[in-house]
Amino acid sequence: MRNGYEKLRARLVEEQLLPRGIHDPAVLAAMAAVPRHLFVEEALRPQAYGDFPLPIGEGQTISQPYIVALMTQLLELTKEDRVLEIGTGCGYQAAVLAAICRQVYTVERIKPLLARARRTFDRLQLFNILSKADDGTEGWAEHAPFDKIIVTAGGPSIPAPLTEQLADPGVLVMPVGDRDLQALTVLRKQAGEITSRIEERVRFVKLLGAHGWKTE
């Protein structure tokens, strides 16, 4: 069904992403190329290109394609960027990032999810993704600073270590709010100044950790 999946990705771009304001050519190309069906259970593959989230186990989800594309576009990626992702999940968002930028560093607290994501990365030969199991709210200081940071879970505020590990200039995208509803927040660091703006309302799984929610 290879060609069938390619057609589904093309239809996703044409019918769901372009009409909703996704215009970055690199993001559209990545969304058309990355095989989302390989990041979900086989039984869910027929639904992989619908514009809705899907369960991936461990109480987690793969975000709907539009949200993946939107958050990626908000990062304003370049080919030379080094990007930190907090919340690997099944690995789909990291794969989209890896199709655009130079290097992706991704952190996941749930080890079985990370192990599965790594197998998919290897299958797709995504050698520019480096991953580890840890508390993502602490960032990954060893490889900082990062040109861009993306957080794929909702927290009460942007973790201080992530702001510190963001390069200047740099952009961070994260859902911020309460446990049930968040606002997609874009933080920008420029010449020592930090500014932020809010995009649309979203609903993500909880960001757990020392600088996030303490419990489910």
Rosetta blueprint (number, residue, H / E / L):
1 M L
2 R H
3 N H
4 G H
5 Y H
6 E H
7 K H
8 L H
9 R H
10 A H
11 R H
12 L H
13 V H
14 E H
15 E H
16 Q H
17 L H
18 L H
19 P H
20 R H
21 G L
22 I L
23 H L
24 D L
25 P H
26 A H
27 V H
28 L H
29 A H
30 A H
31 M H
32 A H
33 A H
34 V L
35 P L
36 R H
37 H H
38 L H
39 F H
40 V L
41 E L
42 E H
43 A H
44 L H
45 R H
46 P H
47 Q H
48 A L
49 Y L
50 G L
51 D L
52 F L
53 P L
54 L E
55 P E
56 I E
57 G E
58 E L
59 G L
60 Q E
61 T E
62 I E
63 S L
64 Q L
65 P H
66 Y H
67 I H
68 V H
69 A H
70 L H
71 M H
72 T H
73 Q H
74 L H
75 L L
76 E L
77 L L
78 T L
79 K L
80 E L
81 D L
82 R E
83 V E
84 L E
85 E E
86 I E
87 G L
88 T L
89 G L
90 C L
91 G L
92 Y H
93 Q H
94 A H
95 A H
96 V H
97 L H
98 A H
99 A L
100 I L
101 C L
102 R L
103 Q E
104 V E
105 Y E
106 T E
107 V E
108 E E
109 R L
110 I L
111 K H
112 P H
113 L H
114 L H
115 A H
116 R H
117 A H
118 R H
119 R H
120 T H
121 F H
122 D H
123 R H
124 L L
125 Q L
126 L L
127 F L
128 N L
129 I E
130 L E
131 S E
132 K E
133 A E
134 D L
135 D L
136 G H
137 T H
138 E H
139 G L
140 W L
141 A H
142 E H
143 H H
144 A L
145 P L
146 F E
147 D E
148 K E
149 I E
150 I E
151 V E
152 T L
153 A L
154 G E
155 G E
156 P L
157 S L
158 I L
159 P L
160 A H
161 P H
162 L H
163 T H
164 E H
165 Q H
166 L E
167 A E
168 D E
169 P E
170 G E
171 V E
172 L E
173 V E
174 M E
175 P E
176 V E
177 G E
178 D L
179 R L
180 D L
181 L L
182 Q E
183 A E
184 L E
185 T E
186 V E
187 L E
188 R E
189 K E
190 Q E
191 A L
192 G L
193 E E
194 I E
195 T E
196 S E
197 R E
198 I E
199 E E
200 E E
201 R E
202 V E
203 R L
204 F L
205 V L
206 K E
207 L L
208 L E
209 G L
210 A L
211 H L
212 G L
213 W E
214 K L
215 T L
216 E L
